[in-house]
Amino acid sequence: GVAGINLLNTTSKQIAETDRLAKSLRMSTQDLLGWQFASQKAGVSGEQMADIFKDIGDKIGDAVLNQSGEAVDALNALGLSAKKLSTETPDRQLLAIAGALEKVGTNAEKITILESLGNDLSKLLPLFDNNNEKLKRFIDLAKDYGVAPDPSSIDDLVKVNQLFEDMEAQVA
């Protein structure tokens, strides 16, 4: 029984943390969990994936506000508009970038572009091949396996985490 409660506590805490991060990125928790699962298959931790999303948003924002920064040249090379991308969620921004990479000739150029947009982003390059085929498959698997649960399950786990936090506060 204690092991079950500890597992529920740990799981609900992880989901609640991811939920907070997803809200700050303005994307769904299920989508962020799916991306984190997929990124781990490419050697990028879930936390690194969240940092990549923040980096991309920051660099696209800099390109829009100041018409400068690392993203300007990268986005120009891809034929993408920073202003248009700035209205999208980070996952959609990265999908647009990944799609535009198909036009880039060499792997070295792809790496340069991706690294200018986010640290370790080039590690995800294998997921972007063939119109993001592997990425889409891993995100679907995350949903099928329950690694990226449906929104109502996420809400339930966030509520469970709040109960655990309330109990810990009362004990303290």
N, C-alpha and C positions, 0 to 999 in steps of 0.2 A: 504494500500500500504506500509506504513512504517513497519507494523508488518511483511509483507512478505519479505521486504528487510532485516529486522533484523534476521528473521529466516534463510534466505539464507546466511547472513553474519556468523551467529553462526554455521550453518551446514558446510559451506565451511571452516571455521577456524578449526573446529574439524577434518574434513577429512584431511586438510593440515597438521595438527600436527601429525595425525596418519600416514600419508604418509611419513613424515620425519622420524618418529620412525621406520616404516617398512623398509625403506631404510637402516637405521643404523643397523637393524637386518638382512638385506639381505633376506627379505621375501616380498611377495606381500602384498599390502595394503588390498586387499580384504580378503586374508587369515587372516591377523592380526585382521581385523574387525570381521571376523567370530569367531575367537578364543576369542576375547573380549566379544562378545555377549554370547557365550557358557559359558565362565567363570563366567559371571554375574549370570547365572542360578545356579551356585554352590556357590555363595556368594563371589566371587572374582571380584573386580572391574577391568575395562579395563586397568587402569593404573597399578594395581598390576600384571595383566597378562603380560604386557610388561616387568615389573621388573622381573618376574619369568623367562621369556625368556632370559633376560640379565644375571640373576644369573646362569642359566643352562649353557649358553655359556661360562661364566667366569670360572665356576667350571670344565667344560670339558676341556677348554683351559689349566687350571692349571694342570689337570691330564695328559694332553699330554706333556706340556712343562717341568713340574717338577716331574712327576710321583708321585705326592703327592696331598694332599687336601681331602676334604670331598667326592668328586665325585669318587675317586679311589675305595674305599670300596663299595660304592653303585653300581657302574657299574660292579665291580667284582661279587657282589652278584646277579646281574641280568644277568651276562654272556655277557655283552656288551663291545665293544672295544671303549675306549675314542678316539683313533686315527681315527677310522672309523666314529664315531659320529661327530667329529670335522669338517668333510667335509660337513655335512648336515646343512640345515637351522634350526633355533630353533624349529619351529613347527614339523619338521620331527624328530628332536632329541627327543622331548617330546612324539611323537607317538611311537617311538621305545622303549622308556623307559616304556610307558604305556603298550605296548604289552608284554614286558618282565615281567611286574608285575604279569601276569597271572600265572607265575611259582612260585611266592612267596606264602608261605603257610598261614601266618596269616595277619590280618589287621594291627596289631601292627608293624610287619616287613615292610609292605608297607608304613606305615606312616613314620617310621624311614628313609627308603630309600628316599622317596619323600622330606621330610624336609631337608635332607642333601644336596639335589640338588637345592632347592629353597624355600625361606620363603613362607609359606601358600600354597605350592604346594599340600599338602595332602588334602586341601579342594576340589581339583578337582577329588579326588578319585572316587566319584560316577559317574563321566562322563566317567571313564575308564573301567567300568564294561562291560562284554560281548563284548570284543574286541572293545572298544571305541564306543559302539552303541549310547549312549546318546550324546556324543561329536559330532559325525558325524551328527546326526539328528539336533542338534542345529546349527551347522555350515551351514547345508543346509537351515535351516529356516532363518538364517541371510541373506543368498543370496536371498531366495524367498521373504522375506519381504522388501528387499532393504536396510537393515541395513548394509550389506556388498555389496555395488553396484559393478557393473562390472567395469573393469579397465578404459574403456573410460569415464564413468560417474565420476569416481574418478579423472581422469585427468581434466575433465571439472570443477569440484568443486575446484580443486587446482588452476586452472587458475582464477576462480571467486574470490577465496581468495586473489590471487595476486593483482587483480584489487582493491579489498577493501583495502588492505594494501597500495597500491599506492595512493589511494584517501586519506587515513588517513595521509600518509606522506606529501601529498600536503597541506592538511588542517593545519597540524602542522607547 
